[in-house]
Amino acid sequence: MTKIFILPLLILYYFDAHASDTFSVEETFSPQAIIPTSVISDLSKSLSLEEYGCKEKNLGEALEATAIKLNSHHQTILVKPKAWCLCGTSSCPMWVYQLENNGARQIWSYPGTHGVEITDKIIKVYRQIRIADSSIRGDTYEAIWAWNGKKYRLIRKKQSTTNLDE
């Protein structure tokens, strides 16, 4: 009787652990993760609230993060602006940091997207990262990154443009 009950639980665990996760720039992360000061310090090198005209007093107030599961060995967070002043018209930068004993290390970033998907495809023990964006004109862009042992690198990029003059 116990074997019959455990098997469905193992199947549910397998599918839950390997399902893709999608994160949109338009939705507030839930649950939220604490952003380490090392991440704020790293991002402050390239983001200036004054330069972007933000009303937030410090960068930590303008960002949000959530824990993501890229593999079973390391804790990682996905960081994005919660203040739209750091974004373009409809896309925002996103970053992935691997948490380490002495801080955090950026292992992936993208300058402007509508969202990111942590796929269920695993290469070298890490899940792939995928973005797929489209414009009002109908142009599409898809890119996939895979782990190379130290950081994520782009492995596939596909772009199609719609010719509205035809």
C-alpha positions, 0 to 999 in steps of 0.5 A, spaced: 500 500 500 505 504 501 509 503 494 502 505 491 502 512 495 509 514 494 510 513 486 505 518 485 508 523 490 515 522 486 512 523 479 509 530 482 515 532 485 519 530 478 514 534 474 514 540 479 521 540 480 522 540 472 517 545 470 519 552 467 518 558 470 516 565 467 517 572 470 514 578 467 517 585 468 510 587 469 508 583 475 511 584 482 515 578 484 512 573 489 515 571 494 520 577 494 527 575 496 532 580 500 537 583 495 544 582 498 548 589 498 553 586 494 548 586 488 546 593 490 553 595 489 554 591 483 548 594 479 550 601 482 556 601 477 551 601 471 545 604 474 544 611 477 537 613 479 538 621 478 541 619 471 534 615 470 530 621 473 527 616 479 524 618 485 527 613 489 532 615 494 536 609 493 537 603 488 535 598 493 528 601 493 528 601 485 529 593 485 526 587 487 528 580 487 526 573 487 529 566 488 530 562 482 532 554 482 537 554 476 540 547 479 540 544 486 547 546 488 547 554 488 542 559 491 540 564 485 536 570 485 533 574 479 533 581 480 529 586 476 527 594 476 520 595 480 521 602 478 519 603 471 524 609 471 529 604 470 526 601 464 525 602 457 518 603 454 515 596 455 522 592 457 526 592 463 533 589 464 534 583 468 539 580 472 541 573 475 546 573 481 549 566 484 549 567 492 556 565 495 559 566 502 562 572 500 557 576 496 554 574 490 556 574 483 552 576 476 552 570 472 546 572 467 544 579 464 539 582 459 539 589 457 531 590 456 526 584 455 518 583 457 520 577 461 524 571 462 523 564 462 527 559 466 526 552 462 526 545 464 531 543 459 538 542 463 545 542 460 551 541 465 546 541 471 543 548 470 537 550 467 537 554 461 534 561 460 530 563 455 527 570 453 522 571 447 519 578 446 515 581 440 514 588 438 507 591 436 509 591 429 510 583 429 517 583 430 519 577 434 526 575 438 528 569 441 534 567 445 537 562 449 542 561 454 546 555 457 551 554 463 558 553 460 561 552 467 562 559 469 556 563 467 551 563 462 552 564 454 548 565 448 547 558 445 541 560 440 538 567 437 532 567 432 529 574 430 524 575 425 522 582 422 515 583 419 515 588 413 509 592 414 510 595 407 508 589 403 
